[in-house]
């Protein structure tokens, strides 16, 4: 039996906690919001509650041999700083969020390396793939990937979360590829929502997903990812689900923008964090600094941060020079 501290009482943290608990592991859910913990506790009676919840970070960190981060990437660095103040023993860190830090262009594994004393980090694993929490809670068949340079750590997380009914975990050692793909797909999902909001149809979305995947591959491979990862669950799989599902908060935000709202209005109407908006800043930095051709991602950046008219910006894409299809 493993002991897990899950940092973040949102839908994804709660869903992963349920899986681990159902698989026979001990789980403690942490959130700094008393309201979030109250909502969690109100969903079940004391006699049927599946696992415990707390607002005491020190208690949670001491409890878990595995620390699973299920908070937005915008707060991960600050959360890790707090964890570093109370951590007293070696832990395996698992990240279940999907994004890059703007300006620094850091992946979450790199932020953990910077903020947590090395003697307390036994390993790092990214858990990613096509996995809407809404469907996982309902125990719908879901397949994801656990990635770590240390295969034994990836296999540990594979065993913790895999079951034989609805949740299956594969392993990879390409941590860089999984982290970058999981962040960039959110930007393409924003684009998918924008074109839907503009009234474009299935032809357009199919083209967007295909060419968006090419841009993800260019960027990911430039930074050391393996090409096979781009076509796996954390790449193509997650890209498809985020670009086609109404569960996707990135798709929803993009739809609002395509329907005439600006980024601030769209985000104000969302109840959950839109990671693609932050990742677009990081991706723009990566593209400019490394001279990478990624016209779709740059178009999204222009629409949401330079306030370009979405339809006019798409027409600029259509006017690019004709060329061979390069994958």
ChimeraX attribute file (.defattr): number of C-alpha atoms within 10 A of each C-alpha:
attribute: neighborCount
match mode: 1-to-1
recipient: residues
	/A:1	10
	/A:2	17
	/A:3	19
	/A:4	26
	/A:5	26
	/A:6	28
	/A:7	27
	/A:8	21
	/A:9	23
	/A:10	20
	/A:11	17
	/A:12	20
	/A:13	23
	/A:14	22
	/A:15	20
	/A:16	20
	/A:17	26
	/A:18	19
	/A:19	21
	/A:20	24
	/A:21	21
	/A:22	15
	/A:23	16
	/A:24	14
	/A:25	17
	/A:26	18
	/A:27	26
	/A:28	21
	/A:29	26
	/A:30	29
	/A:31	22
	/A:32	15
	/A:33	13
	/A:34	12
	/A:35	11
	/A:36	18
	/A:37	20
	/A:38	12
	/A:39	13
	/A:40	18
	/A:41	17
	/A:42	11
	/A:43	10
	/A:44	12
	/A:45	9
	/A:46	11
	/A:47	6
	/A:48	8
	/A:49	13
	/A:50	15
	/A:51	19
	/A:52	15
	/A:53	22
	/A:54	21
	/A:55	17
	/A:56	12
	/A:57	20
	/A:58	17
	/A:59	15
	/A:60	25
	/A:61	24
	/A:62	16
	/A:63	16
	/A:64	23
	/A:65	18
	/A:66	23
	/A:67	23
	/A:68	27
	/A:69	24
	/A:70	24
	/A:71	22
	/A:72	18
	/A:73	26
	/A:74	16
	/A:75	10
	/A:76	21
	/A:77	18
	/A:78	12
	/A:79	17
	/A:80	18
	/A:81	15
	/A:82	15
	/A:83	19
	/A:84	17
	/A:85	12
	/A:86	14
	/A:87	19
	/A:88	13
	/A:89	13
	/A:90	16
	/A:91	21
	/A:92	19
	/A:93	22
	/A:94	27
	/A:95	25
	/A:96	24
	/A:97	23
	/A:98	27
	/A:99	30
	/A:100	27
	/A:101	22
	/A:102	20
	/A:103	13
	/A:104	11
	/A:105	17
	/A:106	16
	/A:107	19
	/A:108	25
	/A:109	19
	/A:110	11
	/A:111	18
	/A:112	22
	/A:113	13
	/A:114	13
	/A:115	18
	/A:116	18
	/A:117	13
	/A:118	12
	/A:119	10
	/A:120	15
	/A:121	15
	/A:122	14
	/A:123	19
	/A:124	27
	/A:125	29
	/A:126	30
	/A:127	29
	/A:128	26
	/A:129	27
	/A:130	20
	/A:131	21
	/A:132	19
	/A:133	19
	/A:134	13
	/A:135	13
	/A:136	19
	/A:137	15
	/A:138	10
	/A:139	14
	/A:140	15
	/A:141	13
	/A:142	18
	/A:143	18
	/A:144	23
	/A:145	24
	/A:146	30
	/A:147	30
	/A:148	25
	/A:149	15
	/A:150	15
	/A:151	15
	/A:152	13
	/A:153	22
	/A:154	26
	/A:155	18
	/A:156	16
	/A:157	25
	/A:158	20
	/A:159	16
	/A:160	19
	/A:161	23
	/A:162	19
	/A:163	15
	/A:164	7
	/A:165	10
	/A:166	14
	/A:167	17
	/A:168	16
	/A:169	21
	/A:170	19
	/A:171	21
	/A:172	19
	/A:173	19
	/A:174	21
	/A:175	24
	/A:176	21
	/A:177	26
	/A:178	29
	/A:179	29
	/A:180	29
	/A:181	31
	/A:182	30
	/A:183	28
	/A:184	29
	/A:185	33
	/A:186	28
	/A:187	33
	/A:188	30
	/A:189	33
	/A:190	32
	/A:191	32
	/A:192	30
	/A:193	30
	/A:194	27
	/A:195	25
	/A:196	23
	/A:197	21
	/A:198	17
	/A:199	12
	/A:200	13
	/A:201	11
	/A:202	11
	/A:203	8
	/A:204	13
	/A:205	20
	/A:206	15
	/A:207	11
	/A:208	19
	/A:209	21
	/A:210	14
	/A:211	19
	/A:212	26
	/A:213	22
	/A:214	17
	/A:215	22
	/A:216	27
	/A:217	26
	/A:218	19
	/A:219	23
	/A:220	23
	/A:221	18
	/A:222	13
	/A:223	14
	/A:224	13
	/A:225	21
	/A:226	18
	/A:227	15
	/A:228	11
	/A:229	23
	/A:230	26
	/A:231	16
	/A:232	17
	/A:233	22
	/A:234	29
	/A:235	29
	/A:236	24
	/A:237	20
	/A:238	24
	/A:239	30
	/A:240	19
	/A:241	19
	/A:242	27
	/A:243	26
	/A:244	18
	/A:245	16
	/A:246	13
	/A:247	15
	/A:248	19
	/A:249	23
	/A:250	30
	/A:251	30
	/A:252	27
	/A:253	32
	/A:254	33
	/A:255	25
	/A:256	23
	/A:257	28
	/A:258	25
	/A:259	18
	/A:260	15
	/A:261	15
	/A:262	19
	/A:263	17
	/A:264	12
	/A:265	13
	/A:266	19
	/A:267	21
	/A:268	10
	/A:269	11
	/A:270	14
	/A:271	8
	/A:272	13
	/A:273	16
	/A:274	23
	/A:275	23
	/A:276	29
	/A:277	23
	/A:278	21
	/A:279	26
	/A:280	28
	/A:281	20
	/A:282	21
	/A:283	27
	/A:284	21
	/A:285	16
	/A:286	19
	/A:287	17
	/A:288	12
	/A:289	9
	/A:290	12
	/A:291	10
	/A:292	14
	/A:293	14
	/A:294	19
	/A:295	17
	/A:296	19
	/A:297	24
	/A:298	17
	/A:299	19
	/A:300	28
	/A:301	22
	/A:302	17
	/A:303	23
	/A:304	20
	/A:305	15
	/A:306	10
	/A:307	13
	/A:308	16
	/A:309	15
	/A:310	23
	/A:311	13
	/A:312	11
	/A:313	16
	/A:314	17
	/A:315	10
	/A:316	12
	/A:317	12
	/A:318	10
	/A:319	8
	/A:320	9
	/A:321	6
	/A:322	7
	/A:323	6
	/A:324	5
	/A:325	6
	/A:326	6
	/A:327	10
